[in-house]
Amino acid sequence: MKKLLLGVLVGAVLVGASGYGWLLWYGASSQDPAFFDDAIAAFEAADREQPPPDDVIVFTGSSSVRLWSTLERDMAPLPVLNRGFGGSQMSHVVHFAERVILAYRPRAVVVYAGDNDLDTRTGKTAETVRDDFRELVRIVHAVQPELRIYYLTIKPSKLRWDRWPEMDRANRLIGELAAKDPRIQVIDIGPALLGPEGRPRDDVFVFDGLHLNATGYAGWTSIVRPRLLRDLGASLPSPGP
């Protein structure tokens, strides 16, 4: 019995060590702007098999977009394309901007990134997120000067609540950029996730306290869809008879 318990203990230590090692590797490797190239190549392969619609609204950014499985239904009748990838940071969206945004000549782009950037392990600051977003705007507007860029604010979450002051500061810095450029719009999704006491609600996240469940996405939809319909709905095709 003692040998069995010792074996179990050793196995648990090895699994924990390997898991920690993987996290260290991922944390370091994912700082490479090209880290998610395979995910982008998969999008391109899917586009060749089934080209996306014209005049689409591209949603891109990190896993909070990638996991939004009901996005197309939630934004109807607006035509949308989900191009969220991995645990991406704003710098990854910048690196792949031509392939996940400009390749589609979109009507508008909705960006959610910055959440992973401000994880304590990256060493990034609110200014880093602001500067990377400003570079994204420059790249996009160099090709489509009038394209509307919607920034979804970094969300308050249970897992990263200790980082919320820096995340809130990044949101405010990007808000300052938007105040000077009518082509940049900020959509604050925070109210859908906060309770009356001003802390993240328990009922809007999955088990990890970071990613959204159906209730969380319904909250985002209640904020994002009316805004996009107000700004872009007039350009929708007229309904048939």
Helices and strands as residue ranges (DSSP letters): H 2-29, H 37-49, E 57-61, H 63-66, H 71-75, E 80-84, H 90-95, H 97-100, G 102-104, E 108-112, H 126-143, E 148-152, G 161-163, H 164-179, E 184-187, G 190-192, H 214-232, G 233-235
